[in-house]
Structure formats: structure tokens, C-alpha cells
Amino acid sequence: MTMTDTELHIFDTTEELYDSALETLRRGLNEHEGNHYRVVLSGGSTPLRLYELILEDGGFDWHKLRIFFGDERTVPPDHPDSNFRAAYETLLDAAPIPNDAIFRMQCELGAEEAARRYEQAIRDEFKLAPGELPRFDLILLGMGADGHTASLFPGTPALEERERLVVPNPVPQLDTTRLTLTFPVLNAARSVLFLVTGSDKAPAVRQALTGDIADRPPAGQVHPTAGRLLWYLDREAAAELE
Ligand code: 6PG
């Protein structure tokens, strides 16, 4: 497996970071030659400003977009903790994207059934042969202060998953179970874009981007085998990098 070089961008302000992320997404979408541009949205709060900017931007080739999610909390879609709800309220409700181009993790069905259905939806969307992996055009990811990404938390079983595309992942540190895409899916992407801001993330950023790969936290284990890896940081999040 050849490791992709990490493209590291450090921005003076978060607005510059979001503007650059918007441009990266718009360019990827509009220059994409295929009929569908499949994007995985990140959960958490960091990407919400980007989702708002996407909606305000007049330059998106909306009809190509197919929207997926990297992870979800095991709550209904109208729950305050739902990643879908946050993306819906900031982008999906008002964006001209047809419902059948938005693929929600249906956690209200129970974690295992939701994982099974989501994996099948991905297999159907990409027309995957057995053992084949989906190549998402762009996977947006965030990172927690503990170095988790999607819902791949340190010390949790999903970190070891190499066959399934989507799994329920018990997260004892949160006393909950989450649904998450697995490393094989993240590392099969054509491009992965991390958006990380704030001084509280600086130690995890250093751990994720430096040192032996094997010692890195989950976010540092994302290396597309044949794709671009971009990390967009503000100065605060990058403060512990040389
Ligand atoms: C989630 C996300 C998670 C998130 C990080 C960072 O479901 O919470 O997928 O991986 O990206 O926890 O969250 P913030 O952007 O809110 O700091």
C-alpha cells in the first residue's frame, strides 16, 4: 500500500479555511467528469459553516451531487444530536438535491439493522462486486480532541474492521453506540478532506500527523491508498506542529 502524501494547509482564520474548503469542493464537483459526485459529509460542528457556504454558493453543479454520511449517532433524525439533522438544517433542506440523492443512516431502526441497510445502499450505489470497495469522490472528516474521526474512537472495535463498510461501534467513553464508515472505506476514497480548528485539537493534530503511523490516533490512520489526503487547519489547531 503506497501512502499518499498529506497535503497540509494552515489558514490564518477559519473563514479562510472554509472558503478554501468550499473552493476545493466546488472544483472537485464541477470538474468531475462522471454523472455523479459522491460526497460523504462529516458530523460534528466544524463543517456546519461549510455547509452554510455551500448553500449560499451559486456555483455548484447540484445535479451531480450524491450525499452520504460518515457516521451517525444512534438517535432519530430529528434528535438534537443527529448529524443528519445538523446537515439537513444547514444545507440539505434548502439545497436543490433530490431526496433520492441523499443517503441517511437510519439509526432509528437499531444500530445493526441501520449498518446493514447502509452498507447495502452503498453497495447498490457503487454496484460493488463482493470484496470491492466504494471509491467516494470526497470524504469530509473532522477530528475530536482525542484523535477520533467519524465514529472511529480510540480503543473501540470498529478500528479493527477490515471487511464491513459500515458497523455499529460501541464507544464506552461516550456510553453509547455509534454507526460509522470503516477504515477500508475511508482509505478507498479519491480524496479525503479533514477540517480541524481550535486550540483544543492541537495535541491530537500533532499526534495524528507526526510520528510512527502505528502510534497515531484514528484520524492519523486515514491514508487513501490511491487518493488525495488534505488536512485544512487553522493556526490554533496547527499550533503544535513544527
Ligand atoms: C461526530 C463526527 C466526529 C466529529 C468530531 C469533531 O459524529 O461527532 O463525525 O467525528 O467530526 O467529533 O467534532 P467537532 O467538529 O464538533 O469538533
Residues whose N, C-alpha, C, O or C-beta is under 5 A from the ligand:
A	BS01	6PG	S42 G43 G44 S45 T46 P47 D71 L141 G142 M143 G144 H148 T149 A150 S151
